[in-house]
Amino acid sequence: MSFFDVCFIGWSPLAELCFDIIANSTTSSVSIVCGPRQMDSGDVARIRRQYEDKFATHLARALHIEITCDISDRLLGIDTSNYVGLSFDSPIIFKSCHIEHFRGRLINEHGAPLPDGRGGGGFSWRIMENDRRGSLIFHLVDVGIDTGEIIYRRDFDFPESCRYPCHYEEHQLSEYRKHIHDVFPTVLSHHFWSQRSSESQLSRVSTYFPRLYTPVNGWISWHWTATEIQRFVLAFSYPYPGAMCLLNNSSTVVRIFDLDVSQELAPHHPFKNGLIFHIDKQRRYWLCLGDSTIVISQDHLKSERKLRVGDRLVTPPDKLFDSIAERPSFDPNGYVPPS
């Protein structure tokens, strides 16, 4: 069976898993084109040490890695006559020129159950909604956002043991490990593209959720219910920097990574929301929150100042407004502040 060469666009743990399979196939040439936020010089050195011998054993094979902010121009400069493009968290939005340049052989990986969850919002949005649906999807790239025909799909449910985004990421990767050989190297074969089989996405109302950026979007509203705050905190938890608020009338940022909701010593008048009314022997902070009590372990909270009974966690209105009003923008280097 003959195979196309491969161009990875973007990089992720899943991309590396697929790369490992491809590196052991008979593909002649593999290129990786990604931005600095996805790979650094240390990653490049590690990948070369780990894989270059596999390419060197066959003189006709080649491995190219390029970290650049000019990803679009770099892709359009590649002779794609014998390439399949594989997008993993692509640092650019593909346009018709990219699709045509790859002669339609451009595939994107997406981890939400399309047509639900289009866009780059990741698991955080689904954690907020307590949506445990998972999907392993590879689809063709078209001019829409995650609207292309699907060439591989496997649905599953995330277990209750998945609590933080890192848990969802780890479980998703474990599902891919079990099933990725159903995809690769088959989709790289000339036979696959000559007899290509794909299916259109369901023609029902779709949902789209943009990327989030914790320093901008991760501010807690103490007017939400305790359950809403809990889900929000988990959505910005590990591996992210944690949901945020301020301590009293100060600039001290408090970051929360996890909390429990209890009915003990509740309800509370809403004027007390965010107030620390007890610290127990297990080093847990007890906070008032309407009809419930929030309990936060010190192990899941970070603050430059020590918290005491009577302190209050608050979020100023301007922080809340900005967290909702700003739609974060990213380029290959990472977050782009508003001009």
Beta strands, then each sheet from edge to edge (+ up, - down):
strand 1: 5-9
strand 2: 29-34
strand 3: 62-67
strand 4: 83-87
strand 5: 106-110
strand 6: 133-140
strand 7: 150-157
strand 8: 243-247
strand 9: 253-256
strand 10: 260-262
strand 11: 276-279
strand 12: 284-289
strand 13: 292-297
strand 14: 301-303
strand 15: 313-314
strand 16: 329-331
strand 17: 334-336
sheet 1: 3+ 2+ 1+ 4+ 5+ 6- 7+
sheet 2: 14+ 9- 8+ 15-
sheet 3: 10+ 13- 12+ 11-
sheet 4: 16+ 17-
end
